[in-house]
Amino acid sequence: MSADVPILDAHMHVWDLALAKHPWLCRNVIPFRYGDYSAIRRTFLPADYRGASAGFEVLGTVYVEAEWDPSDPLGETRWVHTLAAQEGLPTVMVAQAWLDREDVEEILAAQAAFPRVRGIRHKPKAAPSPDRVAYGVPGSLSCPRFARGFALLARYGLSFDLQVPWWHFEEAFALFARHPEVSVIVNHTGLPADRSFEGLAGWKRALARLAELPQVALKISGIGIPGKPWTVADNRPIVCTALEIFGVERCMFASNWPVDTLCADFRTIFDGFFEITSDLTTAERVALFFENACRIYRIDSNALVPAREASPGPLPADGGSLSLSG
């Protein structure tokens, strides 16, 4: 680890299974990219996150919607805001909205009114492999209803977090190119799960395609390999390729906690990121671990305090003076 580099964790979750609001954890078991995920079918709250990240200078976090009951997208946002007021974490959030639903504008307007909300995530419908991609599928990036909902994001000052396999990036490019006013953040490095030569070549081409759009940024996270421990040797090529394509100024590191505890603990992942970037300057590492996430998610970096020192308090309406204690 590097004591002189602060962290704003750009992608994490918390959940309370006692609320019974997460069908994928409580009721409907679904296929998962890391395989068996029974180990994360328990409650994870800010205190657990602080314990996991102990020893690192975590100054804030970005909570990303965790597939809360889709019939109640605002319920998750209310719960996160209540939790943050009590615990000092998360700092800001990416909320749930279904861009192809009839009520999309109503939901976007309501989500944008919450002071910690910075963006929206709607996982598009995806094909299981590159050879099965079809255009116009309902709920996909090329679905007209999805596109209409996406076009509303700028009206409400919301960014979009994209989580979809890299073989849908051509669809993503077509949609995003029509809306340069919407900031997009690619989740989990474009999901380079296939580490074969062909798989990595396809992922690299797809990543380079999206990088042509200046409004697109990249989260380097979620790069565990099913059935294997997280190692620098396995993931150095992924991180270095991502940085080469998007550049230091458009990348940020994130834990994907607690999901990525299925392949490593917080320390292993962040120590790995620090080791991989050891040849970069301090300024470049501060950008990757902290400043870029602050800029992209509109957080006042000067107002942040270490997570371990955070205390509850009110938030401003638009992150103009945002802190974990405020």
C-alpha contacts under 8 A as a table, 3 or more apart, distances in Angstrom:
res1	aa1	res2	aa2	distance
1	M	56	F	7.69
1	M	270	F	7.10
1	M	271	D	4.85
1	M	274	F	5.83
1	M	275	E	7.51
2	S	5	V	5.81
2	S	274	F	6.67
3	A	6	P	7.59
3	A	56	F	7.36
3	A	57	E	7.28
4	D	282	T	7.98
5	V	57	E	7.38
5	V	282	T	7.37
5	V	285	R	6.90
5	V	286	V	5.52
5	V	289	F	7.23
5	V	290	F	7.90
6	P	56	F	7.72
6	P	57	E	5.07
6	P	58	V	6.13
6	P	59	L	6.66
6	P	286	V	6.65
6	P	289	F	6.68
6	P	290	F	6.03
7	I	56	F	7.56
7	I	57	E	5.88
7	I	58	V	4.60
7	I	59	L	5.84
7	I	60	G	7.15
7	I	286	V	7.87
7	I	289	F	5.03
7	I	290	F	4.88
8	L	58	V	5.89
8	L	59	L	5.59
8	L	60	G	4.81
8	L	61	T	5.44
8	L	62	V	7.66
8	L	254	A	7.96
8	L	289	F	6.21
8	L	290	F	4.73
8	L	291	E	7.79
8	L	293	A	6.56
8	L	294	C	7.30
9	D	12	M	7.00
9	D	58	V	7.07
9	D	60	G	6.36
9	D	61	T	4.62
9	D	62	V	6.22
9	D	253	F	6.83
9	D	254	A	4.93
9	D	255	S	6.42
9	D	289	F	7.45
9	D	290	F	7.63
9	D	293	A	7.89
10	A	61	T	5.89
10	A	62	V	4.89
10	A	63	Y	7.67
10	A	219	K	7.33
10	A	252	M	6.98
10	A	253	F	6.48
10	A	254	A	4.77
10	A	255	S	7.45
10	A	293	A	6.07
11	H	61	T	7.00
11	H	62	V	5.29
11	H	63	Y	5.95
11	H	64	V	6.09
11	H	219	K	7.98
11	H	221	S	7.94
11	H	254	A	5.11
11	H	255	S	6.12
11	H	256	N	5.21
11	H	257	W	7.42
12	M	61	T	6.96
12	M	62	V	6.21
12	M	63	Y	5.09
12	M	64	V	6.12
12	M	254	A	7.40
12	M	255	S	6.33
12	M	256	N	4.75
12	M	257	W	4.87
12	M	258	P	6.97
13	H	63	Y	5.36
13	H	64	V	5.99
13	H	65	E	7.24
13	H	66	A	6.47
13	H	256	N	7.16
13	H	257	W	6.12
13	H	258	P	6.56
14	V	43	T	7.63
14	V	44	F	5.14
14	V	45	L	5.13
14	V	46	P	6.91
14	V	63	Y	7.63
14	V	66	A	7.83
14	V	258	P	7.59
15	W	43	T	5.63
15	W	44	F	5.34
15	W	45	L	6.23
15	W	66	A	7.73
16	D	19	L	5.83
16	D	20	A	7.66
16	D	42	R	7.51
16	D	43	T	4.61
16	D	44	F	6.35
16	D	45	L	7.03
17	L	20	A	5.22
17	L	21	K	7.06
17	L	22	H	7.14
17	L	25	L	7.70
17	L	26	C	6.92
17	L	41	R	7.85
17	L	42	R	6.28
17	L	43	T	5.37
18	A	43	T	7.71
20	A	23	P	7.27
20	A	26	C	6.32
21	K	26	C	7.76
21	K	68	W	5.48
21	K	69	D	5.29
22	H	25	L	5.49
22	H	26	C	5.94
22	H	27	R	7.90
22	H	66	A	7.57
22	H	67	E	6.23
22	H	68	W	4.74
22	H	69	D	5.77
23	P	26	C	5.04
23	P	27	R	4.99
23	P	28	N	5.49
23	P	67	E	7.76
23	P	68	W	7.18
23	P	69	D	6.48
24	W	27	R	6.05
24	W	28	N	5.00
24	W	29	V	5.60
24	W	30	I	6.48
24	W	67	E	7.45
25	L	28	N	7.00
25	L	29	V	6.88
25	L	41	R	5.51
26	C	29	V	7.88
26	C	41	R	7.37
31	P	35	G	7.23
32	F	35	G	5.31
32	F	36	D	7.16
32	F	37	Y	7.24
33	R	226	P	7.01
34	Y	37	Y	7.07
34	Y	224	G	7.71
34	Y	225	I	7.05
34	Y	226	P	4.63
34	Y	227	G	7.31
34	Y	262	L	7.05
34	Y	263	C	7.84
35	G	226	P	6.30
35	G	227	G	7.56
36	D	39	A	7.81
37	Y	40	I	5.75
37	Y	41	R	6.98
37	Y	262	L	6.94
38	S	41	R	5.19
39	A	42	R	7.31
39	A	262	L	7.17
40	I	43	T	7.87
40	I	258	P	7.04
40	I	259	V	6.75
40	I	261	T	7.92
40	I	262	L	7.60
44	F	48	D	5.98
44	F	49	Y	7.43
44	F	258	P	7.40
45	L	48	D	5.36
45	L	49	Y	6.52
46	P	49	Y	4.92
46	P	50	R	6.19
46	P	87	E	6.76
46	P	89	L	6.18
46	P	90	P	7.56
47	A	50	R	5.12
47	A	51	G	6.31
48	D	51	G	5.09
48	D	52	A	6.21
49	Y	52	A	5.02
49	Y	53	S	6.13
49	Y	257	W	7.79
50	R	53	S	5.22
50	R	54	A	5.87
50	R	307	A	7.24
50	R	308	R	6.89
51	G	54	A	5.25
52	A	265	D	7.41
52	A	266	F	5.95
52	A	267	R	7.61
53	S	56	F	5.88
53	S	58	V	7.40
53	S	266	F	6.04
53	S	267	R	6.84
57	E	306	P	6.36
57	E	307	A	7.87
58	V	61	T	7.73
58	V	306	P	5.81
58	V	307	A	5.84
59	L	304	L	5.87
59	L	305	V	5.47
59	L	306	P	4.33
59	L	307	A	5.34
59	L	324	L	7.67
60	G	89	L	7.26
60	G	90	P	6.88
60	G	91	T	5.58
60	G	304	L	6.92
60	G	305	V	7.71
60	G	306	P	7.21
60	G	307	A	6.27
60	G	324	L	6.60
61	T	89	L	6.99
61	T	90	P	5.31
61	T	91	T	5.30
61	T	92	V	6.84
62	V	90	P	6.18
62	V	91	T	6.05
62	V	92	V	5.17
62	V	93	M	5.29
62	V	94	V	7.23
63	Y	90	P	5.87
63	Y	91	T	7.52
63	Y	92	V	6.28
63	Y	93	M	4.46
63	Y	94	V	6.12
64	V	93	M	5.70
64	V	94	V	4.66
64	V	95	A	6.48
64	V	121	R	7.56
65	E	68	W	7.13
65	E	76	E	7.70
65	E	93	M	7.50
65	E	94	V	5.88
65	E	95	A	5.17
65	E	96	Q	5.60
65	E	121	R	6.85
67	E	70	P	7.08
67	E	96	Q	7.61
68	W	72	D	7.58
68	W	73	P	6.87
68	W	76	E	6.31
68	W	96	Q	7.99
69	D	72	D	5.68
69	D	73	P	6.79
70	P	73	P	5.56
72	D	75	G	5.36
72	D	76	E	7.38
73	P	76	E	5.83
73	P	77	T	7.12
73	P	95	A	7.76
73	P	96	Q	5.56
73	P	97	A	6.44
73	P	107	I	7.84
74	L	77	T	5.09
74	L	78	R	6.25
74	L	96	Q	7.68
74	L	107	I	7.60
74	L	110	A	7.66
74	L	111	Q	6.85
75	G	78	R	5.20
75	G	79	W	6.18
76	E	79	W	5.09
76	E	80	V	6.14
76	E	95	A	7.80
76	E	96	Q	7.92
77	T	80	V	5.19
77	T	81	H	6.19
77	T	95	A	6.46
77	T	111	Q	7.44
77	T	114	F	7.77
77	T	117	V	7.97
78	R	81	H	5.21
78	R	82	T	6.19
79	W	82	T	5.13
79	W	83	L	6.09
80	V	83	L	5.01
80	V	84	A	5.98
80	V	90	P	7.49
81	H	84	A	5.06
81	H	85	A	6.12
81	H	116	R	7.21
82	T	85	A	5.20
82	T	86	Q	6.35
83	L	86	Q	5.15
83	L	87	E	5.86
83	L	88	G	7.69
83	L	89	L	7.20
83	L	90	P	7.97
84	A	87	E	5.08
84	A	88	G	4.80
84	A	89	L	4.58
84	A	90	P	5.49
84	A	91	T	7.12
84	A	312	P	6.94
85	A	88	G	5.80
85	A	89	L	7.66
85	A	311	S	7.99
85	A	312	P	4.63
85	A	313	G	5.73
85	A	314	P	7.02
86	Q	311	S	7.45
86	Q	312	P	5.11
86	Q	313	G	7.85
87	E	310	A	7.46
87	E	311	S	6.36
87	E	312	P	5.85
88	G	91	T	7.18
88	G	307	A	7.35
88	G	310	A	5.18
88	G	311	S	5.08
88	G	312	P	4.92
88	G	313	G	7.71
88	G	324	L	5.11
88	G	325	S	5.84
88	G	326	G	7.79
89	L	307	A	7.40
89	L	310	A	7.80
89	L	324	L	6.47
90	P	93	M	7.14
90	P	324	L	7.70
91	T	116	R	6.94
91	T	323	S	7.12
91	T	324	L	5.79
92	V	116	R	4.47
92	V	117	V	5.92
92	V	118	R	6.71
92	V	297	Y	7.78
93	M	116	R	5.78
93	M	117	V	4.92
93	M	118	R	6.02
93	M	119	G	7.13
94	V	117	V	5.89
94	V	118	R	5.79
94	V	119	G	4.64
94	V	120	I	5.06
94	V	121	R	6.35
94	V	161	D	7.52
95	A	111	Q	7.01
95	A	117	V	6.42
95	A	118	R	7.78
95	A	119	G	6.19
95	A	120	I	4.83
95	A	121	R	6.23
96	Q	120	I	5.65
96	Q	121	R	5.57
96	Q	122	H	6.50
97	A	104	V	6.80
97	A	107	I	6.48
97	A	108	L	6.74
97	A	120	I	6.22
97	A	121	R	6.65
97	A	122	H	6.11
98	W	101	R	5.62
98	W	104	V	6.30
98	W	122	H	5.74
99	L	104	V	5.58
99	L	122	H	6.82
99	L	145	R	7.32
99	L	146	F	5.19
99	L	147	A	7.71
99	L	148	R	7.58
99	L	149	G	4.41
99	L	150	F	6.17
100	D	104	V	6.90
100	D	139	G	6.37
100	D	145	R	4.83
100	D	146	F	4.43
100	D	147	A	7.79
100	D	148	R	7.54
100	D	149	G	5.95
101	R	104	V	5.35
101	R	145	R	7.70
101	R	149	G	7.95
102	E	105	E	7.92
103	D	106	E	5.38
103	D	107	I	6.24
104	V	107	I	5.16
104	V	108	L	6.05
104	V	149	G	6.35
105	E	108	L	5.07
105	E	109	A	6.08
105	E	149	G	7.35
105	E	152	L	7.04
106	E	109	A	5.30
106	E	110	A	6.27
107	I	110	A	5.09
107	I	111	Q	6.02
108	L	111	Q	5.10
108	L	112	A	6.02
108	L	153	L	7.39
108	L	156	Y	6.95
109	A	112	A	5.25
109	A	113	A	6.48
109	A	156	Y	6.39
110	A	113	A	5.33
110	A	114	F	7.26
111	Q	114	F	5.70
111	Q	117	V	6.63
112	A	115	P	7.55
112	A	117	V	6.11
112	A	118	R	7.40
112	A	119	G	8.00
112	A	156	Y	6.16
112	A	157	G	7.36
112	A	158	L	7.04
113	A	117	V	7.75
113	A	317	A	7.95
114	F	117	V	5.62
114	F	317	A	7.46
115	P	315	L	6.49
115	P	316	P	6.40
115	P	317	A	4.64
115	P	318	D	5.93
115	P	319	G	7.25
116	R	315	L	7.58
116	R	317	A	7.84
116	R	318	D	7.68
116	R	319	G	7.42
118	R	157	G	7.87
118	R	158	L	5.76
118	R	159	S	6.50
118	R	297	Y	6.11
118	R	298	R	7.43
119	G	157	G	8.00
119	G	158	L	4.48
119	G	159	S	4.26
119	G	160	F	5.49
119	G	161	D	7.05
120	I	158	L	6.66
120	I	159	S	6.24
120	I	160	F	5.06
120	I	161	D	6.14
121	R	160	F	5.87
121	R	161	D	4.87
121	R	162	L	6.54
121	R	163	Q	7.80
122	H	161	D	7.53
122	H	162	L	7.34
122	H	163	Q	7.82
123	K	162	L	6.75
123	K	163	Q	5.52
123	K	164	V	6.53
124	P	139	G	5.71
124	P	140	S	4.80
124	P	141	L	6.00
124	P	163	Q	7.38
124	P	164	V	6.50
125	K	137	V	7.68
125	K	138	P	7.50
125	K	139	G	5.22
125	K	140	S	4.57
125	K	141	L	7.55
125	K	164	V	7.97
126	A	133	V	7.62
126	A	140	S	6.56
126	A	164	V	6.59
126	A	165	P	7.19
126	A	168	H	7.35
127	A	130	P	7.11
127	A	132	R	5.72
127	A	133	V	5.34
127	A	134	A	7.62
128	P	132	R	6.83
129	S	132	R	5.60
129	S	133	V	7.12
129	S	167	W	7.46
130	P	133	V	5.78
130	P	167	W	5.29
130	P	168	H	7.96
133	V	167	W	7.60
133	V	168	H	7.38
134	A	137	V	6.51
135	Y	140	S	7.83
135	Y	142	S	5.82
135	Y	143	C	7.49
135	Y	171	E	7.92
136	G	140	S	6.77
136	G	141	L	7.80
136	G	142	S	4.90
136	G	143	C	4.53
136	G	144	P	7.19
137	V	140	S	5.44
137	V	142	S	6.96
137	V	143	C	5.74
138	P	143	C	5.34
138	P	145	R	7.76
138	P	146	F	7.92
139	G	143	C	5.91
139	G	145	R	7.61
139	G	146	F	6.11
140	S	143	C	5.17
140	S	146	F	6.84
141	L	146	F	6.38
141	L	147	A	6.95
141	L	168	H	7.81
141	L	171	E	5.96
141	L	172	A	6.08
141	L	175	L	7.15
142	S	146	F	7.25
142	S	147	A	6.96
142	S	171	E	5.94
142	S	172	A	7.76
142	S	175	L	7.26
143	C	146	F	5.23
143	C	147	A	6.30
144	P	147	A	5.00
144	P	148	R	6.24
145	R	148	R	5.15
145	R	149	G	6.41
146	F	149	G	5.22
146	F	150	F	6.15
147	A	150	F	4.97
147	A	151	A	6.20
147	A	175	L	6.93
148	R	151	A	5.25
148	R	152	L	6.90
149	G	152	L	5.41
149	G	153	L	7.28
150	F	153	L	5.63
151	A	154	A	6.77
151	A	179	H	6.87
152	L	155	R	5.40
152	L	156	Y	7.01
153	L	156	Y	5.49
153	L	157	G	6.27
153	L	158	L	5.13
153	L	159	S	6.72
153	L	160	F	7.69
153	L	182	V	6.74
154	A	157	G	4.88
154	A	158	L	5.88
154	A	159	S	7.51
154	A	181	E	6.38
154	A	182	V	5.56
155	R	158	L	7.77
158	L	182	V	7.37
158	L	183	S	7.77
159	S	182	V	5.86
159	S	183	S	4.82
159	S	184	V	5.83
159	S	185	I	7.67
160	F	182	V	7.20
160	F	183	S	6.30
160	F	184	V	4.81
160	F	185	I	6.23
161	D	184	V	5.83
161	D	185	I	4.75
161	D	186	V	5.94
161	D	187	N	6.43
162	L	184	V	6.88
162	L	185	I	5.99
162	L	186	V	4.81
162	L	187	N	5.66
163	Q	186	V	6.36
163	Q	187	N	5.10
163	Q	188	H	7.27
163	Q	190	G	7.30
164	V	168	H	6.73
164	V	187	N	7.94
164	V	190	G	6.89
164	V	191	L	7.37
165	P	168	H	6.02
165	P	169	F	7.63
165	P	190	G	5.88
165	P	191	L	5.49
165	P	192	P	7.76
166	W	169	F	5.30
166	W	190	G	5.15
166	W	191	L	6.45
166	W	192	P	7.38
166	W	202	G	7.90
166	W	203	W	5.77
166	W	206	A	5.94
166	W	207	L	7.15
167	W	170	E	7.20
167	W	202	G	7.58
167	W	203	W	7.35
167	W	206	A	6.82
168	H	171	E	5.42
168	H	172	A	6.34
169	F	172	A	4.65
169	F	173	F	5.91
169	F	206	A	5.79
169	F	207	L	7.46
169	F	209	R	7.45
169	F	210	L	6.63
170	E	173	F	5.01
170	E	174	A	6.39
170	E	206	A	7.09
170	E	209	R	7.35
170	E	210	L	7.77
171	E	174	A	5.25
171	E	175	L	6.46
172	A	175	L	5.24
172	A	176	F	5.97
172	A	210	L	7.66
173	F	176	F	5.22
173	F	177	A	5.79
173	F	209	R	7.25
173	F	210	L	5.83
173	F	213	L	7.75
174	A	177	A	5.44
174	A	178	R	6.78
175	L	178	R	5.54
175	L	179	H	6.94
176	F	179	H	5.09
176	F	180	P	6.31
176	F	182	V	7.62
176	F	213	L	7.85
177	A	180	P	5.83
177	A	213	L	6.93
179	H	182	V	5.87
180	P	183	S	7.42
180	P	213	L	7.82
180	P	215	Q	6.27
181	E	215	Q	7.51
182	V	215	Q	6.99
183	S	215	Q	5.12
183	S	216	V	6.20
183	S	217	A	7.95
184	V	215	Q	6.18
184	V	216	V	4.74
184	V	217	A	6.23
185	I	216	V	5.77
185	I	217	A	4.76
185	I	218	L	5.49
185	I	219	K	6.83
186	V	189	T	6.60
186	V	190	G	6.47
186	V	216	V	7.18
186	V	217	A	6.16
186	V	218	L	4.77
186	V	219	K	5.96
187	N	190	G	6.26
187	N	191	L	7.88
187	N	218	L	6.57
187	N	219	K	5.29
187	N	220	I	7.50
187	N	221	S	7.31
187	N	222	G	7.98
188	H	191	L	5.65
188	H	218	L	7.84
188	H	219	K	5.68
188	H	220	I	5.68
188	H	221	S	4.49
188	H	222	G	4.57
188	H	223	I	6.59
189	T	192	P	6.95
189	T	218	L	6.31
189	T	219	K	5.69
189	T	220	I	4.93
189	T	221	S	6.05
189	T	222	G	7.06
189	T	223	I	7.14
189	T	242	A	7.22
190	G	203	W	7.40
190	G	207	L	7.12
191	L	222	G	7.24
191	L	223	I	6.90
192	P	195	R	6.80
192	P	199	G	7.57
192	P	200	L	6.83
192	P	203	W	6.27
192	P	223	I	6.96
192	P	238	I	7.89
193	A	223	I	7.27
193	A	224	G	7.89
193	A	225	I	6.52
194	D	199	G	5.07
194	D	200	L	6.67
195	R	199	G	5.78
195	R	200	L	5.61
196	S	199	G	4.99
196	S	200	L	6.05
197	F	200	L	5.37
197	F	201	A	6.09
198	E	201	A	5.11
198	E	202	G	6.20
199	G	202	G	5.26
199	G	203	W	6.19
200	L	203	W	4.97
200	L	204	K	6.02
201	A	204	K	5.17
201	A	205	R	6.29
202	G	205	R	5.23
202	G	206	A	6.16
203	W	206	A	5.14
203	W	207	L	6.04
204	K	207	L	5.13
204	K	208	A	6.16
204	K	241	T	7.53
205	R	208	A	5.17
205	R	209	R	6.27
206	A	209	R	5.08
206	A	210	L	6.57
207	L	210	L	5.38
207	L	211	A	6.19
207	L	242	A	7.78
207	L	245	I	7.26
208	A	211	A	4.97
208	A	212	E	6.64
208	A	245	I	5.91
208	A	246	F	7.66
209	R	212	E	5.58
209	R	213	L	7.95
210	L	213	L	5.80
210	L	216	V	7.00
211	A	214	P	6.81
211	A	216	V	6.51
211	A	217	A	7.75
211	A	245	I	6.81
211	A	246	F	5.79
213	L	216	V	5.80
214	P	217	A	7.91
216	V	250	R	7.63
217	A	246	F	7.35
217	A	250	R	4.84
217	A	251	C	5.95
218	L	246	F	7.25
218	L	250	R	6.23
218	L	251	C	4.82
218	L	252	M	6.50
219	K	251	C	5.81
219	K	252	M	5.06
219	K	253	F	5.80
219	K	254	A	6.54
220	I	223	I	7.69
220	I	239	V	6.85
220	I	242	A	7.53
220	I	251	C	6.79
220	I	252	M	5.95
220	I	253	F	4.91
220	I	254	A	6.26
221	S	253	F	6.18
221	S	254	A	5.17
221	S	255	S	6.00
221	S	256	N	6.32
222	G	255	S	7.35
222	G	256	N	6.05
222	G	260	D	6.48
223	I	235	N	7.06
223	I	238	I	7.95
224	G	228	K	7.63
224	G	229	P	7.48
224	G	230	W	5.70
224	G	235	N	7.97
224	G	260	D	7.05
224	G	263	C	5.88
224	G	264	A	7.97
225	I	228	K	5.57
225	I	229	P	7.32
225	I	230	W	7.10
225	I	263	C	7.30
226	P	263	C	7.43
227	G	263	C	7.70
228	K	263	C	6.77
229	P	263	C	5.25
229	P	264	A	6.24
230	W	234	D	7.35
230	W	235	N	7.63
230	W	263	C	5.68
230	W	264	A	5.57
230	W	268	T	7.37
230	W	269	I	7.11
231	T	234	D	5.40
231	T	235	N	6.30
231	T	272	G	7.19
232	V	235	N	5.16
232	V	236	R	5.39
232	V	272	G	5.56
232	V	273	F	7.94
232	V	275	E	7.73
232	V	276	I	7.01
233	A	236	R	5.71
233	A	237	P	7.83
234	D	237	P	7.09
234	D	238	I	7.95
235	N	238	I	5.18
235	N	239	V	6.27
236	R	239	V	5.23
236	R	240	C	5.99
236	R	276	I	5.98
237	P	240	C	5.18
237	P	241	T	5.94
238	I	241	T	5.29
238	I	242	A	6.15
239	V	242	A	5.15
239	V	243	L	6.22
239	V	276	I	7.62
240	C	243	L	5.14
240	C	244	E	6.06
240	C	276	I	7.88
241	T	244	E	4.99
241	T	245	I	6.18
242	A	245	I	5.29
242	A	246	F	6.02
242	A	247	G	7.62
242	A	251	C	7.89
243	L	246	F	5.39
243	L	247	G	4.85
243	L	248	V	5.83
243	L	251	C	6.82
244	E	247	G	5.50
244	E	248	V	7.98
246	F	249	E	7.62
246	F	250	R	5.76
246	F	251	C	6.56
247	G	250	R	5.76
247	G	251	C	6.67
248	V	251	C	5.54
248	V	284	E	6.62
248	V	287	A	7.22
248	V	288	L	6.41
249	E	287	A	6.90
249	E	288	L	7.39
249	E	292	N	6.71
250	R	292	N	6.95
251	C	288	L	6.00
251	C	292	N	7.02
252	M	287	A	7.57
252	M	288	L	4.57
252	M	289	F	5.85
252	M	290	F	7.46
252	M	292	N	6.16
252	M	293	A	6.15
253	F	273	F	7.73
253	F	288	L	6.13
253	F	289	F	5.49
254	A	289	F	7.95
255	S	258	P	7.91
255	S	260	D	7.10
255	S	266	F	6.69
255	S	269	I	7.04
255	S	270	F	7.42
256	N	259	V	5.82
256	N	260	D	5.64
257	W	260	D	5.56
257	W	261	T	6.50
257	W	266	F	7.31
258	P	261	T	5.35
258	P	262	L	7.93
259	V	262	L	6.18
260	D	263	C	5.55
260	D	264	A	6.26
260	D	265	D	7.40
261	T	264	A	4.83
261	T	265	D	5.06
261	T	266	F	7.15
264	A	268	T	6.03
264	A	269	I	6.52
265	D	268	T	5.45
265	D	269	I	6.53
266	F	269	I	5.34
266	F	270	F	6.22
267	R	270	F	5.32
267	R	271	D	5.65
268	T	271	D	5.27
268	T	272	G	5.90
269	I	272	G	5.04
269	I	273	F	6.31
270	F	273	F	4.90
270	F	274	F	6.14
271	D	274	F	5.06
271	D	275	E	6.09
272	G	275	E	5.07
272	G	276	I	6.11
273	F	276	I	5.18
273	F	277	T	6.24
274	F	277	T	5.22
274	F	278	S	5.96
275	E	278	S	5.09
276	I	279	D	7.73
277	T	280	L	5.51
277	T	285	R	7.11
278	S	281	T	7.94
280	L	284	E	6.06
280	L	285	R	6.48
281	T	284	E	5.17
281	T	285	R	6.35
282	T	285	R	5.11
282	T	286	V	6.08
283	A	286	V	5.12
283	A	287	A	6.25
284	E	287	A	5.11
284	E	288	L	6.33
285	R	288	L	5.01
285	R	289	F	5.97
286	V	289	F	5.28
286	V	290	F	5.43
286	V	291	E	6.17
287	A	290	F	5.44
287	A	291	E	4.46
287	A	292	N	5.22
288	L	291	E	6.70
288	L	292	N	6.01
288	L	293	A	7.73
289	F	292	N	7.39
289	F	293	A	7.56
290	F	293	A	5.72
290	F	294	C	6.41
291	E	294	C	5.03
291	E	295	R	6.21
291	E	301	S	7.27
292	N	295	R	5.12
292	N	296	I	6.02
293	A	296	I	5.17
293	A	297	Y	5.81
293	A	298	R	7.97
293	A	299	I	7.95
294	C	297	Y	5.44
294	C	298	R	5.62
294	C	299	I	4.65
294	C	300	D	6.66
294	C	301	S	6.10
295	R	298	R	5.04
295	R	299	I	6.33
296	I	299	I	7.94
298	R	319	G	6.32
299	I	319	G	5.61
299	I	320	G	7.30
299	I	321	S	7.79
299	I	322	L	6.07
300	D	303	A	5.70
300	D	304	L	7.12
300	D	319	G	6.60
300	D	320	G	6.30
300	D	321	S	5.75
300	D	322	L	5.41
300	D	323	S	7.33
301	S	304	L	5.51
301	S	322	L	7.80
301	S	323	S	7.96
303	A	321	S	6.33
303	A	322	L	5.80
303	A	323	S	4.92
304	L	322	L	6.89
304	L	323	S	4.38
304	L	324	L	5.84
304	L	325	S	7.78
305	V	309	E	6.67
305	V	310	A	6.52
305	V	323	S	6.57
305	V	324	L	6.15
305	V	325	S	7.26
306	P	309	E	5.43
306	P	310	A	6.46
306	P	324	L	7.79
307	A	310	A	5.11
307	A	324	L	6.90
310	A	324	L	5.41
310	A	325	S	4.99
311	S	324	L	6.92
311	S	325	S	4.69
311	S	326	G	7.79
312	P	324	L	7.47
312	P	325	S	5.32
312	P	326	G	6.52
313	G	325	S	5.71
313	G	326	G	4.66
314	P	326	G	5.06
315	L	319	G	7.53
315	L	321	S	7.98
315	L	322	L	6.59
315	L	323	S	7.88
315	L	326	G	5.04
316	P	319	G	5.86
316	P	320	G	6.65
316	P	321	S	6.56
316	P	322	L	6.83
316	P	326	G	7.84
317	A	320	G	7.65
319	G	322	L	4.90
322	L	326	G	6.06
323	S	326	G	4.76
